[in-house]
Amino acid sequence: MKIKHIRSTDIWLLSNGNKVLYRGRKNPWQSQKVIVAALRRDGRRLVA
């Protein structure tokens, strides 16, 4: 997975290969909910 910040538009991208799992203004490094939602979108399941 890659996390990239586009400064000109203040958008964060979280991607896996060519598939964009998250695109938004919240920093994935600081928001656990964003990462969990992206992993679910990728078809992975987290077990606590």
mmCIF entry with sequence, helices, sheets and N, C-alpha, C, O atoms, coordinates in Angstrom:
data_MODEL
# 
_entry.id   MODEL 
# 
_entity.id                         1 
_entity.type                       polymer 
_entity.pdbx_number_of_molecules   1 
# 
_entity_poly.entity_id                      1 
_entity_poly.type                           'polypeptide(L)' 
_entity_poly.nstd_linkage                   no 
_entity_poly.nstd_monomer                   no 
_entity_poly.pdbx_seq_one_letter_code       MKIKHIRSTDIWLLSNGNKVLYRGRKNPWQSQKVIVAALRRDGRRLVA 
_entity_poly.pdbx_seq_one_letter_code_can   MKIKHIRSTDIWLLSNGNKVLYRGRKNPWQSQKVIVAALRRDGRRLVA 
_entity_poly.pdbx_strand_id                 A 
# 
loop_
_entity_poly_seq.entity_id 
_entity_poly_seq.num 
_entity_poly_seq.mon_id 
_entity_poly_seq.hetero 
1 1  MET n 
1 2  LYS n 
1 3  ILE n 
1 4  LYS n 
1 5  HIS n 
1 6  ILE n 
1 7  ARG n 
1 8  SER n 
1 9  THR n 
1 10 ASP n 
1 11 ILE n 
1 12 TRP n 
1 13 LEU n 
1 14 LEU n 
1 15 SER n 
1 16 ASN n 
1 17 GLY n 
1 18 ASN n 
1 19 LYS n 
1 20 VAL n 
1 21 LEU n 
1 22 TYR n 
1 23 ARG n 
1 24 GLY n 
1 25 ARG n 
1 26 LYS n 
1 27 ASN n 
1 28 PRO n 
1 29 TRP n 
1 30 GLN n 
1 31 SER n 
1 32 GLN n 
1 33 LYS n 
1 34 VAL n 
1 35 ILE n 
1 36 VAL n 
1 37 ALA n 
1 38 ALA n 
1 39 LEU n 
1 40 ARG n 
1 41 ARG n 
1 42 ASP n 
1 43 GLY n 
1 44 ARG n 
1 45 ARG n 
1 46 LEU n 
1 47 VAL n 
1 48 ALA n 
# 
_struct_asym.id          A 
_struct_asym.entity_id   1 
# 
_struct_conf.conf_type_id            HELX_P 
_struct_conf.id                      HELX_P1 
_struct_conf.pdbx_PDB_helix_id       AA1 
_struct_conf.beg_label_comp_id       GLN 
_struct_conf.beg_label_asym_id       A 
_struct_conf.beg_label_seq_id        32 
_struct_conf.pdbx_beg_PDB_ins_code   ? 
_struct_conf.end_label_comp_id       ARG 
_struct_conf.end_label_asym_id       A 
_struct_conf.end_label_seq_id        41 
_struct_conf.pdbx_end_PDB_ins_code   ? 
_struct_conf.beg_auth_comp_id        GLN 
_struct_conf.beg_auth_asym_id        A 
_struct_conf.beg_auth_seq_id         32 
_struct_conf.end_auth_comp_id        ARG 
_struct_conf.end_auth_asym_id        A 
_struct_conf.end_auth_seq_id         41 
_struct_conf.pdbx_PDB_helix_class    1 
_struct_conf.details                 ? 
_struct_conf.pdbx_PDB_helix_length   10 
# 
_struct_conf_type.id          HELX_P 
_struct_conf_type.criteria    ? 
_struct_conf_type.reference   ? 
# 
_struct_sheet.id               AA1 
_struct_sheet.type             ? 
_struct_sheet.number_strands   3 
_struct_sheet.details          ? 
# 
loop_
_struct_sheet_order.sheet_id 
_struct_sheet_order.range_id_1 
_struct_sheet_order.range_id_2 
_struct_sheet_order.offset 
_struct_sheet_order.sense 
AA1 1 2 ? anti-parallel 
AA1 2 3 ? anti-parallel 
# 
loop_
_struct_sheet_range.sheet_id 
_struct_sheet_range.id 
_struct_sheet_range.beg_label_comp_id 
_struct_sheet_range.beg_label_asym_id 
_struct_sheet_range.beg_label_seq_id 
_struct_sheet_range.pdbx_beg_PDB_ins_code 
_struct_sheet_range.end_label_comp_id 
_struct_sheet_range.end_label_asym_id 
_struct_sheet_range.end_label_seq_id 
_struct_sheet_range.pdbx_end_PDB_ins_code 
_struct_sheet_range.beg_auth_comp_id 
_struct_sheet_range.beg_auth_asym_id 
_struct_sheet_range.beg_auth_seq_id 
_struct_sheet_range.end_auth_comp_id 
_struct_sheet_range.end_auth_asym_id 
_struct_sheet_range.end_auth_seq_id 
AA1 1 LYS A 2  ? ILE A 6  ? LYS A 2  ILE A 6  
AA1 2 ILE A 11 ? ASN A 16 ? ILE A 11 ASN A 16 
AA1 3 LYS A 19 ? GLY A 24 ? LYS A 19 GLY A 24 
# 
loop_
_atom_site.group_PDB 
_atom_site.id 
_atom_site.type_symbol 
_atom_site.label_atom_id 
_atom_site.label_alt_id 
_atom_site.label_comp_id 
_atom_site.label_asym_id 
_atom_site.label_entity_id 
_atom_site.label_seq_id 
_atom_site.pdbx_PDB_ins_code 
_atom_site.Cartn_x 
_atom_site.Cartn_y 
_atom_site.Cartn_z 
_atom_site.occupancy 
_atom_site.B_iso_or_equiv 
_atom_site.pdbx_formal_charge 
_atom_site.auth_seq_id 
_atom_site.auth_comp_id 
_atom_site.auth_asym_id 
_atom_site.auth_atom_id 
_atom_site.pdbx_PDB_model_num 
ATOM 1   N N  . MET A 1 1  ? 0.828   -1.171 0.000  1.00 0.00 ? 1  MET A N  1 
ATOM 2   C CA . MET A 1 1  ? 0.000   0.000  0.000  1.00 0.00 ? 1  MET A CA 1 
ATOM 3   C C  . MET A 1 1  ? 0.878   1.241  0.000  1.00 0.00 ? 1  MET A C  1 
ATOM 4   O O  . MET A 1 1  ? 1.953   1.264  0.599  1.00 0.00 ? 1  MET A O  1 
ATOM 5   N N  . LYS A 1 2  ? 0.402   2.257  -0.675 1.00 0.00 ? 2  LYS A N  1 
ATOM 6   C CA . LYS A 1 2  ? 1.099   3.538  -0.736 1.00 0.00 ? 2  LYS A CA 1 
ATOM 7   C C  . LYS A 1 2  ? 0.191   4.628  -0.196 1.00 0.00 ? 2  LYS A C  1 
ATOM 8   O O  . LYS A 1 2  ? -1.019  4.625  -0.422 1.00 0.00 ? 2  LYS A O  1 
ATOM 9   N N  . ILE A 1 3  ? 0.800   5.558  0.519  1.00 0.00 ? 3  ILE A N  1 
ATOM 10  C CA . ILE A 1 3  ? 0.085   6.740  0.989  1.00 0.00 ? 3  ILE A CA 1 
ATOM 11  C C  . ILE A 1 3  ? 0.798   7.941  0.399  1.00 0.00 ? 3  ILE A C  1 
ATOM 12  O O  . ILE A 1 3  ? 2.015   8.078  0.517  1.00 0.00 ? 3  ILE A O  1 
ATOM 13  N N  . LYS A 1 4  ? 0.023   8.812  -0.240 1.00 0.00 ? 4  LYS A N  1 
ATOM 14  C CA . LYS A 1 4  ? 0.604   9.974  -0.918 1.00 0.00 ? 4  LYS A CA 1 
ATOM 15  C C  . LYS A 1 4  ? -0.225  11.212 -0.594 1.00 0.00 ? 4  LYS A C  1 
ATOM 16  O O  . LYS A 1 4  ? -1.452  11.141 -0.517 1.00 0.00 ? 4  LYS A O  1 
ATOM 17  N N  . HIS A 1 5  ? 0.445   12.343 -0.404 1.00 0.00 ? 5  HIS A N  1 
ATOM 18  C CA . HIS A 1 5  ? -0.240  13.602 -0.139 1.00 0.00 ? 5  HIS A CA 1 
ATOM 19  C C  . HIS A 1 5  ? -0.011  14.544 -1.311 1.00 0.00 ? 5  HIS A C  1 
ATOM 20  O O  . HIS A 1 5  ? 1.128   14.787 -1.710 1.00 0.00 ? 5  HIS A O  1 
ATOM 21  N N  . ILE A 1 6  ? -1.086  15.066 -1.852 1.00 0.00 ? 6  ILE A N  1 
ATOM 22  C CA . ILE A 1 6  ? -1.005  16.045 -2.934 1.00 0.00 ? 6  ILE A CA 1 
ATOM 23  C C  . ILE A 1 6  ? -1.234  17.411 -2.301 1.00 0.00 ? 6  ILE A C  1 
ATOM 24  O O  . ILE A 1 6  ? -2.357  17.760 -1.936 1.00 0.00 ? 6  ILE A O  1 
ATOM 25  N N  . ARG A 1 7  ? -0.174  18.165 -2.178 1.00 0.00 ? 7  ARG A N  1 
ATOM 26  C CA . ARG A 1 7  ? -0.226  19.432 -1.442 1.00 0.00 ? 7  ARG A CA 1 
ATOM 27  C C  . ARG A 1 7  ? -1.076  20.494 -2.111 1.00 0.00 ? 7  ARG A C  1 
ATOM 28  O O  . ARG A 1 7  ? -1.757  21.259 -1.429 1.00 0.00 ? 7  ARG A O  1 
ATOM 29  N N  . SER A 1 8  ? -1.050  20.554 -3.428 1.00 0.00 ? 8  SER A N  1 
ATOM 30  C CA . SER A 1 8  ? -1.765  21.621 -4.122 1.00 0.00 ? 8  SER A CA 1 
ATOM 31  C C  . SER A 1 8  ? -3.270  21.561 -3.875 1.00 0.00 ? 8  SER A C  1 
ATOM 32  O O  . SER A 1 8  ? -3.929  22.600 -3.844 1.00 0.00 ? 8  SER A O  1 
ATOM 33  N N  . THR A 1 9  ? -3.818  20.369 -3.699 1.00 0.00 ? 9  THR A N  1 
ATOM 34  C CA . THR A 1 9  ? -5.258  20.226 -3.447 1.00 0.00 ? 9  THR A CA 1 
ATOM 35  C C  . THR A 1 9  ? -5.546  19.741 -2.029 1.00 0.00 ? 9  THR A C  1 
ATOM 36  O O  . THR A 1 9  ? -6.709  19.595 -1.653 1.00 0.00 ? 9  THR A O  1 
ATOM 37  N N  . ASP A 1 10 ? -4.493  19.485 -1.230 1.00 0.00 ? 10 ASP A N  1 
ATOM 38  C CA . ASP A 1 10 ? -4.617  18.979 0.141  1.00 0.00 ? 10 ASP A CA 1 
ATOM 39  C C  . ASP A 1 10 ? -5.444  17.697 0.188  1.00 0.00 ? 10 ASP A C  1 
ATOM 40  O O  . ASP A 1 10 ? -6.349  17.560 1.011  1.00 0.00 ? 10 ASP A O  1 
ATOM 41  N N  . ILE A 1 11 ? -5.124  16.764 -0.701 1.00 0.00 ? 11 ILE A N  1 
ATOM 42  C CA . ILE A 1 11 ? -5.815  15.480 -0.772 1.00 0.00 ? 11 ILE A CA 1 
ATOM 43  C C  . ILE A 1 11 ? -4.826  14.362 -0.442 1.00 0.00 ? 11 ILE A C  1 
ATOM 44  O O  . ILE A 1 11 ? -3.681  14.381 -0.892 1.00 0.00 ? 11 ILE A O  1 
ATOM 45  N N  . TRP A 1 12 ? -5.282  13.393 0.345  1.00 0.00 ? 12 TRP A N  1 
ATOM 46  C CA . TRP A 1 12 ? -4.498  12.203 0.664  1.00 0.00 ? 12 TRP A CA 1 
ATOM 47  C C  . TRP A 1 12 ? -5.007  11.043 -0.172 1.00 0.00 ? 12 TRP A C  1 
ATOM 48  O O  . TRP A 1 12 ? -6.216  10.867 -0.329 1.00 0.00 ? 12 TRP A O  1 
ATOM 49  N N  . LEU A 1 13 ? -4.084  10.251 -0.711 1.00 0.00 ? 13 LEU A N  1 
ATOM 50  C CA . LEU A 1 13 ? -4.433  9.056  -1.477 1.00 0.00 ? 13 LEU A CA 1 
ATOM 51  C C  . LEU A 1 13 ? -3.823  7.848  -0.798 1.00 0.00 ? 13 LEU A C  1 
ATOM 52  O O  . LEU A 1 13 ? -2.649  7.861  -0.428 1.00 0.00 ? 13 LEU A O  1 
ATOM 53  N N  . LEU A 1 14 ? -4.622  6.797  -0.636 1.00 0.00 ? 14 LEU A N  1 
ATOM 54  C CA . LEU A 1 14 ? -4.132  5.529  -0.131 1.00 0.00 ? 14 LEU A CA 1 
ATOM 55  C C  . LEU A 1 14 ? -4.458  4.515  -1.206 1.00 0.00 ? 14 LEU A C  1 
ATOM 56  O O  . LEU A 1 14 ? -5.629  4.304  -1.518 1.00 0.00 ? 14 LEU A O  1 
ATOM 57  N N  . SER A 1 15 ? -3.444  3.883  -1.780 1.00 0.00 ? 15 SER A N  1 
ATOM 58  C CA . SER A 1 15 ? -3.683  3.002  -2.906 1.00 0.00 ? 15 SER A CA 1 
ATOM 59  C C  . SER A 1 15 ? -2.962  1.678  -2.728 1.00 0.00 ? 15 SER A C  1 
ATOM 60  O O  . SER A 1 15 ? -1.998  1.561  -1.971 1.00 0.00 ? 15 SER A O  1 
ATOM 61  N N  . ASN A 1 16 ? -3.462  0.686  -3.452 1.00 0.00 ? 16 ASN A N  1 
ATOM 62  C CA . ASN A 1 16 ? -2.847  -0.625 -3.501 1.00 0.00 ? 16 ASN A CA 1 
ATOM 63  C C  . ASN A 1 16 ? -2.756  -1.003 -4.972 1.00 0.00 ? 16 ASN A C  1 
ATOM 64  O O  . ASN A 1 16 ? -3.744  -1.427 -5.571 1.00 0.00 ? 16 ASN A O  1 
ATOM 65  N N  . GLY A 1 17 ? -1.576  -0.849 -5.551 1.00 0.00 ? 17 GLY A N  1 
ATOM 66  C CA . GLY A 1 17 ? -1.423  -1.055 -6.985 1.00 0.00 ? 17 GLY A CA 1 
ATOM 67  C C  . GLY A 1 17 ? -2.121  0.065  -7.734 1.00 0.00 ? 17 GLY A C  1 
ATOM 68  O O  . GLY A 1 17 ? -1.864  1.239  -7.469 1.00 0.00 ? 17 GLY A O  1 
ATOM 69  N N  . ASN A 1 18 ? -3.002  -0.280 -8.668 1.00 0.00 ? 18 ASN A N  1 
ATOM 70  C CA . ASN A 1 18 ? -3.751  0.727  -9.426 1.00 0.00 ? 18 ASN A CA 1 
ATOM 71  C C  . ASN A 1 18 ? -5.076  1.077  -8.764 1.00 0.00 ? 18 ASN A C  1 
ATOM 72  O O  . ASN A 1 18 ? -5.799  1.935  -9.268 1.00 0.00 ? 18 ASN A O  1 
ATOM 73  N N  . LYS A 1 19 ? -5.411  0.440  -7.657 1.00 0.00 ? 19 LYS A N  1 
ATOM 74  C CA . LYS A 1 19 ? -6.696  0.621  -6.993 1.00 0.00 ? 19 LYS A CA 1 
ATOM 75  C C  . LYS A 1 19 ? -6.587  1.668  -5.886 1.00 0.00 ? 19 LYS A C  1 
ATOM 76  O O  . LYS A 1 19 ? -5.808  1.502  -4.948 1.00 0.00 ? 19 LYS A O  1 
ATOM 77  N N  . VAL A 1 20 ? -7.360  2.739  -5.993 1.00 0.00 ? 20 VAL A N  1 
ATOM 78  C CA . VAL A 1 20 ? -7.383  3.782  -4.963 1.00 0.00 ? 20 VAL A CA 1 
ATOM 79  C C  . VAL A 1 20 ? -8.375  3.356  -3.886 1.00 0.00 ? 20 VAL A C  1 
ATOM 80  O O  . VAL A 1 20 ? -9.562  3.179  -4.159 1.00 0.00 ? 20 VAL A O  1 
ATOM 81  N N  . LEU A 1 21 ? -7.879  3.192  -2.660 1.00 0.00 ? 21 LEU A N  1 
ATOM 82  C CA . LEU A 1 21 ? -8.706  2.733  -1.551 1.00 0.00 ? 21 LEU A CA 1 
ATOM 83  C C  . LEU A 1 21 ? -9.279  3.888  -0.739 1.00 0.00 ? 21 LEU A C  1 
ATOM 84  O O  . LEU A 1 21 ? -10.341 3.751  -0.132 1.00 0.00 ? 21 LEU A O  1 
ATOM 85  N N  . TYR A 1 22 ? -8.593  5.010  -0.724 1.00 0.00 ? 22 TYR A N  1 
ATOM 86  C CA . TYR A 1 22 ? -9.073  6.189  -0.008 1.00 0.00 ? 22 TYR A CA 1 
ATOM 87  C C  . TYR A 1 22 ? -8.574  7.436  -0.701 1.00 0.00 ? 22 TYR A C  1 
ATOM 88  O O  . TYR A 1 22 ? -7.417  7.509  -1.116 1.00 0.00 ? 22 TYR A O  1 
ATOM 89  N N  . ARG A 1 23 ? -9.454  8.417  -0.825 1.00 0.00 ? 23 ARG A N  1 
ATOM 90  C CA . ARG A 1 23 ? -9.084  9.728  -1.341 1.00 0.00 ? 23 ARG A CA 1 
ATOM 91  C C  . ARG A 1 23 ? -9.871  10.739 -0.525 1.00 0.00 ? 23 ARG A C  1 
ATOM 92  O O  . ARG A 1 23 ? -11.101 10.763 -0.578 1.00 0.00 ? 23 ARG A O  1 
ATOM 93  N N  . GLY A 1 24 ? -9.171  11.571 0.226  1.00 0.00 ? 24 GLY A N  1 
ATOM 94  C CA . GLY A 1 24 ? -9.861  12.544 1.058  1.00 0.00 ? 24 GLY A CA 1 
ATOM 95  C C  . GLY A 1 24 ? -8.907  13.468 1.771  1.00 0.00 ? 24 GLY A C  1 
ATOM 96  O O  . GLY A 1 24 ? -7.699  13.434 1.537  1.00 0.00 ? 24 GLY A O  1 
ATOM 97  N N  . ARG A 1 25 ? -9.451  14.291 2.641  1.00 0.00 ? 25 ARG A N  1 
ATOM 98  C CA . ARG A 1 25 ? -8.665  15.317 3.314  1.00 0.00 ? 25 ARG A CA 1 
ATOM 99  C C  . ARG A 1 25 ? -8.060  14.852 4.637  1.00 0.00 ? 25 ARG A C  1 
ATOM 100 O O  . ARG A 1 25 ? -7.145  15.499 5.145  1.00 0.00 ? 25 ARG A O  1 
ATOM 101 N N  . LYS A 1 26 ? -8.549  13.742 5.213  1.00 0.00 ? 26 LYS A N  1 
ATOM 102 C CA . LYS A 1 26 ? -7.991  13.256 6.474  1.00 0.00 ? 26 LYS A CA 1 
ATOM 103 C C  . LYS A 1 26 ? -6.691  12.508 6.223  1.00 0.00 ? 26 LYS A C  1 
ATOM 104 O O  . LYS A 1 26 ? -6.570  11.752 5.259  1.00 0.00 ? 26 LYS A O  1 
ATOM 105 N N  . ASN A 1 27 ? -5.734  12.724 7.091  1.00 0.00 ? 27 ASN A N  1 
ATOM 106 C CA . ASN A 1 27 ? -4.445  12.064 7.002  1.00 0.00 ? 27 ASN A CA 1 
ATOM 107 C C  . ASN A 1 27 ? -4.586  10.618 7.473  1.00 0.00 ? 27 ASN A C  1 
ATOM 108 O O  . ASN A 1 27 ? -4.941  10.393 8.630  1.00 0.00 ? 27 ASN A O  1 
ATOM 109 N N  . PRO A 1 28 ? -4.320  9.632  6.614  1.00 0.00 ? 28 PRO A N  1 
ATOM 110 C CA . PRO A 1 28 ? -4.451  8.233  7.028  1.00 0.00 ? 28 PRO A CA 1 
ATOM 111 C C  . PRO A 1 28 ? -3.492  7.846  8.155  1.00 0.00 ? 28 PRO A C  1 
ATOM 112 O O  . PRO A 1 28 ? -3.772  6.908  8.902  1.00 0.00 ? 28 PRO A O  1 
ATOM 113 N N  . TRP A 1 29 ? -2.367  8.552  8.287  1.00 0.00 ? 29 TRP A N  1 
ATOM 114 C CA . TRP A 1 29 ? -1.437  8.252  9.367  1.00 0.00 ? 29 TRP A CA 1 
ATOM 115 C C  . TRP A 1 29 ? -2.006  8.643  10.726 1.00 0.00 ? 29 TRP A C  1 
ATOM 116 O O  . TRP A 1 29 ? -1.589  8.104  11.751 1.00 0.00 ? 29 TRP A O  1 
ATOM 117 N N  . GLN A 1 30 ? -2.955  9.576  10.740 1.00 0.00 ? 30 GLN A N  1 
ATOM 118 C CA . GLN A 1 30 ? -3.508  10.054 12.000 1.00 0.00 ? 30 GLN A CA 1 
ATOM 119 C C  . GLN A 1 30 ? -4.916  9.547  12.269 1.00 0.00 ? 30 GLN A C  1 
ATOM 120 O O  . GLN A 1 30 ? -5.439  9.770  13.361 1.00 0.00 ? 30 GLN A O  1 
ATOM 121 N N  . SER A 1 31 ? -5.546  8.879  11.322 1.00 0.00 ? 31 SER A N  1 
ATOM 122 C CA . SER A 1 31 ? -6.912  8.412  11.493 1.00 0.00 ? 31 SER A CA 1 
ATOM 123 C C  . SER A 1 31 ? -6.999  6.902  11.269 1.00 0.00 ? 31 SER A C  1 
ATOM 124 O O  . SER A 1 31 ? -6.870  6.414  10.146 1.00 0.00 ? 31 SER A O  1 
ATOM 125 N N  . GLN A 1 32 ? -7.217  6.190  12.350 1.00 0.00 ? 32 GLN A N  1 
ATOM 126 C CA . GLN A 1 32 ? -7.313  4.735  12.275 1.00 0.00 ? 32 GLN A CA 1 
ATOM 127 C C  . GLN A 1 32 ? -8.553  4.304  11.481 1.00 0.00 ? 32 GLN A C  1 
ATOM 128 O O  . GLN A 1 32 ? -8.524  3.278  10.802 1.00 0.00 ? 32 GLN A O  1 
ATOM 129 N N  . LYS A 1 33 ? -9.625  5.068  11.562 1.00 0.00 ? 33 LYS A N  1 
ATOM 130 C CA . LYS A 1 33 ? -10.853 4.743  10.847 1.00 0.00 ? 33 LYS A CA 1 
ATOM 131 C C  . LYS A 1 33 ? -10.641 4.735  9.332  1.00 0.00 ? 33 LYS A C  1 
ATOM 132 O O  . LYS A 1 33 ? -11.216 3.906  8.627  1.00 0.00 ? 33 LYS A O  1 
ATOM 133 N N  . VAL A 1 34 ? -9.825  5.647  8.839  1.00 0.00 ? 34 VAL A N  1 
ATOM 134 C CA . VAL A 1 34 ? -9.551  5.721  7.403  1.00 0.00 ? 34 VAL A CA 1 
ATOM 135 C C  . VAL A 1 34 ? -8.842  4.458  6.938  1.00 0.00 ? 34 VAL A C  1 
ATOM 136 O O  . VAL A 1 34 ? -9.189  3.899  5.898  1.00 0.00 ? 34 VAL A O  1 
ATOM 137 N N  . ILE A 1 35 ? -7.858  4.007  7.696  1.00 0.00 ? 35 ILE A N  1 
ATOM 138 C CA . ILE A 1 35 ? -7.110  2.809  7.314  1.00 0.00 ? 35 ILE A CA 1 
ATOM 139 C C  . ILE A 1 35 ? -7.994  1.573  7.388  1.00 0.00 ? 35 ILE A C  1 
ATOM 140 O O  . ILE A 1 35 ? -7.924  0.716  6.507  1.00 0.00 ? 35 ILE A O  1 
ATOM 141 N N  . VAL A 1 36 ? -8.814  1.463  8.409  1.00 0.00 ? 36 VAL A N  1 
ATOM 142 C CA . VAL A 1 36 ? -9.718  0.317  8.544  1.00 0.00 ? 36 VAL A CA 1 
ATOM 143 C C  . VAL A 1 36 ? -10.707 0.280  7.380  1.00 0.00 ? 36 VAL A C  1 
ATOM 144 O O  . VAL A 1 36 ? -10.961 -0.786 6.818  1.00 0.00 ? 36 VAL A O  1 
ATOM 145 N N  . ALA A 1 37 ? -11.258 1.416  7.021  1.00 0.00 ? 37 ALA A N  1 
ATOM 146 C CA . ALA A 1 37 ? -12.205 1.465  5.904  1.00 0.00 ? 37 ALA A CA 1 
ATOM 147 C C  . ALA A 1 37 ? -11.515 1.109  4.592  1.00 0.00 ? 37 ALA A C  1 
ATOM 148 O O  . ALA A 1 37 ? -12.103 0.427  3.752  1.00 0.00 ? 37 ALA A O  1 
ATOM 149 N N  . ALA A 1 38 ? -10.284 1.558  4.406  1.00 0.00 ? 38 ALA A N  1 
ATOM 150 C CA . ALA A 1 38 ? -9.543  1.248  3.177  1.00 0.00 ? 38 ALA A CA 1 
ATOM 151 C C  . ALA A 1 38 ? -9.234  -0.238 3.086  1.00 0.00 ? 38 ALA A C  1 
ATOM 152 O O  . ALA A 1 38 ? -9.345  -0.833 2.014  1.00 0.00 ? 38 ALA A O  1 
ATOM 153 N N  . LEU A 1 39 ? -8.846  -0.840 4.203  1.00 0.00 ? 39 LEU A N  1 
ATOM 154 C CA . LEU A 1 39 ? -8.563  -2.274 4.193  1.00 0.00 ? 39 LEU A CA 1 
ATOM 155 C C  . LEU A 1 39 ? -9.824  -3.092 3.908  1.00 0.00 ? 39 LEU A C  1 
ATOM 156 O O  . LEU A 1 39 ? -9.767  -4.098 3.202  1.00 0.00 ? 39 LEU A O  1 
ATOM 157 N N  . ARG A 1 40 ? -10.944 -2.665 4.450  1.00 0.00 ? 40 ARG A N  1 
ATOM 158 C CA . ARG A 1 40 ? -12.221 -3.348 4.150  1.00 0.00 ? 40 ARG A CA 1 
ATOM 159 C C  . ARG A 1 40 ? -12.552 -3.234 2.668  1.00 0.00 ? 40 ARG A C  1 
ATOM 160 O O  . ARG A 1 40 ? -13.016 -4.194 2.053  1.00 0.00 ? 40 ARG A O  1 
ATOM 161 N N  . ARG A 1 41 ? -12.314 -2.069 2.102  1.00 0.00 ? 41 ARG A N  1 
ATOM 162 C CA . ARG A 1 41 ? -12.577 -1.845 0.686  1.00 0.00 ? 41 ARG A CA 1 
ATOM 163 C C  . ARG A 1 41 ? -11.690 -2.742 -0.187 1.00 0.00 ? 41 ARG A C  1 
ATOM 164 O O  . ARG A 1 41 ? -12.072 -3.135 -1.289 1.00 0.00 ? 41 ARG A O  1 
ATOM 165 N N  . ASP A 1 42 ? -10.500 -3.053 0.335  1.00 0.00 ? 42 ASP A N  1 
ATOM 166 C CA . ASP A 1 42 ? -9.567  -3.921 -0.377 1.00 0.00 ? 42 ASP A CA 1 
ATOM 167 C C  . ASP A 1 42 ? -9.926  -5.393 -0.197 1.00 0.00 ? 42 ASP A C  1 
ATOM 168 O O  . ASP A 1 42 ? -9.355  -6.255 -0.865 1.00 0.00 ? 42 ASP A O  1 
ATOM 169 N N  . GLY A 1 43 ? -10.861 -5.687 0.694  1.00 0.00 ? 43 GLY A N  1 
ATOM 170 C CA . GLY A 1 43 ? -11.293 -7.067 0.903  1.00 0.00 ? 43 GLY A CA 1 
ATOM 171 C C  . GLY A 1 43 ? -10.588 -7.759 2.051  1.00 0.00 ? 43 GLY A C  1 
ATOM 172 O O  . GLY A 1 43 ? -10.702 -8.975 2.208  1.00 0.00 ? 43 GLY A O  1 
ATOM 173 N N  . ARG A 1 44 ? -9.872  -7.009 2.844  1.00 0.00 ? 44 ARG A N  1 
ATOM 174 C CA . ARG A 1 44 ? -9.179  -7.581 4.011  1.00 0.00 ? 44 ARG A CA 1 
ATOM 175 C C  . ARG A 1 44 ? -10.024 -7.385 5.243  1.00 0.00 ? 44 ARG A C  1 
ATOM 176 O O  . ARG A 1 44 ? -10.841 -6.467 5.316  1.00 0.00 ? 44 ARG A O  1 
ATOM 177 N N  . ARG A 1 45 ? -9.824  -8.249 6.205  1.00 0.00 ? 45 ARG A N  1 
ATOM 178 C CA . ARG A 1 45 ? -10.589 -8.176 7.428  1.00 0.00 ? 45 ARG A CA 1 
ATOM 179 C C  . ARG A 1 45 ? -9.631  -8.076 8.616  1.00 0.00 ? 45 ARG A C  1 
ATOM 180 O O  . ARG A 1 45 ? -8.658  -8.825 8.695  1.00 0.00 ? 45 ARG A O  1 
ATOM 181 N N  . LEU A 1 46 ? -9.902  -7.165 9.525  1.00 0.00 ? 46 LEU A N  1 
ATOM 182 C CA . LEU A 1 46 ? -9.065  -7.004 10.706 1.00 0.00 ? 46 LEU A CA 1 
ATOM 183 C C  . LEU A 1 46 ? -9.694  -7.747 11.866 1.00 0.00 ? 46 LEU A C  1 
ATOM 184 O O  . LEU A 1 46 ? -10.902 -7.668 12.091 1.00 0.00 ? 46 LEU A O  1 
ATOM 185 N N  . VAL A 1 47 ? -8.858  -8.473 12.603 1.00 0.00 ? 47 VAL A N  1 
ATOM 186 C CA . VAL A 1 47 ? -9.316  -9.184 13.784 1.00 0.00 ? 47 VAL A CA 1 
ATOM 187 C C  . VAL A 1 47 ? -8.630  -8.558 14.981 1.00 0.00 ? 47 VAL A C  1 
ATOM 188 O O  . VAL A 1 47 ? -7.405  -8.439 15.018 1.00 0.00 ? 47 VAL A O  1 
ATOM 189 N N  . ALA A 1 48 ? -9.431  -8.158 15.960 1.00 0.00 ? 48 ALA A N  1 
ATOM 190 C CA . ALA A 1 48 ? -8.875  -7.495 17.137 1.00 0.00 ? 48 ALA A CA 1 
ATOM 191 C C  . ALA A 1 48 ? -8.250  -8.464 18.093 1.00 0.00 ? 48 ALA A C  1 
ATOM 192 O O  . ALA A 1 48 ? -7.737  -8.059 19.136 1.00 0.00 ? 48 ALA A O  1 
# 
